[in-house]
Amino acid sequence: MNDIDIKKWKKEKLDAIREHHKDLIADLGISLSDFNMKKSFRDKYGREVVGIFSSEFERSKGFFFELITSDLDPDDPERKVYRVPPNPNYEEEYEINQKNSYNVPLEELRVINPYSAAISKFSSVVTPEKNKEKTLNIQRITVSLEDAPYSEMTIRDYIAIQTGKPVSLKPWLNELVKSSK
């Protein structure tokens, strides 16, 4: 295939993936450019990662993708969709690779539940409604009390709590850590 045919083939594959997830994309209220396909690979530590570009960390609602094979076909029979949340600290938190993207372990990303998104729209991805309006005043700083189940705590969250350093990928947890010093 020549370059033009390859681009056309990739566009057709991406269009098919976006078509499959069109209801989820609508429920999340995101643009098509915020939804793509990614091929996972193993980094030098043996972790399954995806390459995330700087611009993808900067999307206001996050960046969403489905995993694909080398043939650009869906990699997972369940057709899971992953979300990369906005992260201004990505340069410090992730290693850059030879393609100028950052290696993000899949285990750090949240899988989107399409049924939950259909019911509660974008809030299902970001903040549970029951915690949305609660705030906590700590040393004259107001912090949103978004919360997550203990079972969703990552090693990065644990380090943030134990060391008092804001290294979590959850902005609300970083704010809580910073304000409790």
C-alpha positions as CSV (number, residue, x, y, z in Angstrom):
1,M,0.0,0.0,0.0
2,N,1.2,3.5,-0.7
3,D,0.9,6.3,1.9
4,I,-2.4,7.6,0.6
5,D,-3.9,4.1,0.7
6,I,-2.6,3.6,4.3
7,K,-4.1,6.9,5.4
8,K,-7.4,6.0,3.8
9,W,-7.4,2.6,5.5
10,K,-6.6,4.1,8.9
11,K,-9.4,6.6,8.5
12,E,-11.9,3.9,7.6
13,K,-10.9,1.8,10.6
14,L,-11.2,4.9,13.0
15,D,-14.5,5.8,11.5
16,A,-15.8,2.3,12.1
17,I,-14.7,2.4,15.7
18,R,-16.2,5.8,16.3
19,E,-19.4,4.6,14.6
20,H,-19.5,1.6,17.0
21,H,-19.2,4.0,20.0
22,K,-21.3,6.8,18.7
23,D,-23.9,6.6,21.5
24,L,-21.2,6.6,24.1
25,I,-19.5,9.6,22.5
26,A,-22.8,11.4,22.4
27,D,-23.6,10.5,26.1
28,L,-20.2,11.8,27.2
29,G,-20.7,15.0,25.2
30,I,-17.2,14.8,23.6
31,S,-16.1,15.7,20.1
32,L,-15.0,13.0,17.7
33,S,-11.4,14.3,18.0
34,D,-11.5,13.4,21.7
35,F,-12.1,9.7,20.8
36,N,-9.5,7.6,19.0
37,M,-7.9,4.1,18.8
38,K,-4.6,3.1,20.4
39,K,-2.3,0.1,20.2
40,S,-0.9,-1.1,23.6
41,F,2.6,-2.3,24.0
42,R,5.0,-3.4,26.8
43,D,7.4,-0.8,28.2
44,K,10.9,-1.6,29.5
45,Y,9.4,-2.5,32.9
46,G,7.0,-5.1,31.3
47,R,3.9,-3.0,31.9
48,E,1.1,-2.8,29.3
49,V,1.1,0.8,28.2
50,V,-0.3,3.2,25.6
51,G,1.4,6.2,24.1
52,I,-0.4,9.4,25.0
53,F,0.6,12.6,23.3
54,S,0.8,16.0,25.0
55,S,-2.3,17.3,23.3
56,E,-4.3,14.3,24.5
57,F,-3.5,15.1,28.2
58,E,-4.8,18.6,27.6
59,R,-8.4,17.7,26.5
60,S,-10.8,19.4,28.9
61,K,-13.0,16.3,29.4
62,G,-10.2,13.8,28.9
63,F,-9.1,11.7,26.0
64,F,-11.0,8.4,25.2
65,F,-9.8,5.4,23.2
66,E,-10.4,1.8,22.3
67,L,-7.5,-0.7,22.1
68,I,-6.7,-2.1,18.6
69,T,-4.5,-4.8,17.1
70,S,-1.7,-4.2,14.6
71,D,-4.4,-4.6,11.9
72,L,-6.4,-1.8,13.4
73,D,-9.2,-4.1,14.5
74,P,-10.6,-4.0,18.0
75,D,-8.3,-5.8,20.4
76,D,-10.9,-6.6,23.1
77,P,-14.1,-8.5,22.4
78,E,-15.8,-6.4,25.0
79,R,-14.8,-3.2,23.1
80,K,-13.7,-1.4,26.3
81,V,-13.2,2.3,26.2
82,Y,-10.5,3.9,28.3
83,R,-10.2,7.5,29.5
84,V,-7.1,9.6,30.0
85,P,-8.0,12.4,32.4
86,P,-6.6,15.9,31.9
87,N,-3.2,16.0,33.5
88,P,-1.0,19.1,33.6
89,N,1.8,17.1,35.3
90,Y,2.2,14.4,32.6
91,E,5.8,15.4,31.8
92,E,6.9,14.6,35.3
93,E,4.7,11.5,35.8
94,Y,5.4,9.6,32.6
95,E,8.3,8.6,30.5
96,I,8.5,9.9,26.9
97,N,9.1,7.3,24.2
98,Q,10.8,7.5,20.8
99,K,7.5,8.6,19.2
100,N,7.3,11.7,21.4
101,S,4.3,10.3,23.3
102,Y,4.2,9.3,27.0
103,N,3.9,5.7,28.2
104,V,0.8,5.5,30.4
105,P,0.1,2.1,32.0
106,L,-3.4,0.8,31.2
107,E,-3.9,-0.1,34.9
108,E,-3.9,3.6,35.7
109,L,-6.7,4.4,33.4
110,R,-10.4,4.1,34.1
111,V,-12.6,1.9,31.8
112,I,-15.8,3.7,30.9
113,N,-19.0,2.0,31.7
114,P,-21.3,2.8,28.7
115,Y,-24.5,2.0,30.7
116,S,-23.5,4.4,33.4
117,A,-22.7,7.0,30.9
118,A,-26.0,6.5,29.2
119,I,-27.8,7.2,32.4
120,S,-25.7,9.9,34.1
121,K,-23.8,11.2,31.0
122,F,-20.4,12.8,31.6
123,S,-20.8,12.9,35.4
124,S,-20.4,9.1,35.4
125,V,-16.8,9.5,34.3
126,V,-15.8,12.4,36.6
127,T,-17.7,12.7,39.8
128,P,-20.4,10.6,41.5
129,E,-23.5,12.9,41.9
130,K,-23.8,12.0,45.6
131,N,-20.5,13.7,46.4
132,K,-20.6,16.6,43.9
133,E,-21.9,19.3,46.2
134,K,-19.9,18.5,49.4
135,T,-16.9,20.6,50.2
136,L,-14.4,20.7,53.1
137,N,-12.7,23.8,54.5
138,I,-9.1,23.1,55.6
139,Q,-7.0,26.1,56.6
140,R,-9.3,28.4,54.6
141,I,-9.0,26.3,51.5
142,T,-12.2,24.8,50.0
143,V,-11.6,21.4,48.5
144,S,-14.2,19.5,46.5
145,L,-14.9,16.1,48.2
146,E,-15.1,14.0,45.2
147,D,-14.5,10.4,46.3
148,A,-13.8,7.0,45.0
149,P,-14.0,3.6,46.5
150,Y,-11.0,2.3,48.4
151,S,-10.8,-0.5,45.8
152,E,-10.0,2.0,43.1
153,M,-6.9,3.4,45.0
154,T,-3.8,3.2,42.9
155,I,-0.2,2.9,44.1
156,R,0.2,6.5,43.1
157,D,-2.8,7.5,45.3
158,Y,-1.3,5.5,48.2
159,I,2.1,7.3,47.8
160,A,0.3,10.7,47.8
161,I,-1.4,9.9,51.0
162,Q,1.6,8.4,52.7
163,T,4.2,11.0,51.7
164,G,1.9,14.1,51.6
165,K,3.1,14.8,48.0
166,P,0.5,15.5,45.3
167,V,1.5,12.8,42.9
168,S,-2.0,11.2,42.4
169,L,-3.7,11.3,39.0
170,K,-6.9,12.4,40.9
171,P,-6.8,16.2,41.2
172,W,-9.1,16.3,44.1
173,L,-6.8,13.9,46.1
174,N,-3.8,16.1,45.3
175,E,-5.7,19.2,46.5
176,L,-6.6,17.3,49.7
177,V,-3.0,16.3,50.2
178,K,-1.7,19.8,49.6
179,S,-4.2,21.4,51.9
180,S,-3.6,19.0,54.8
181,K,0.0,20.1,55.2
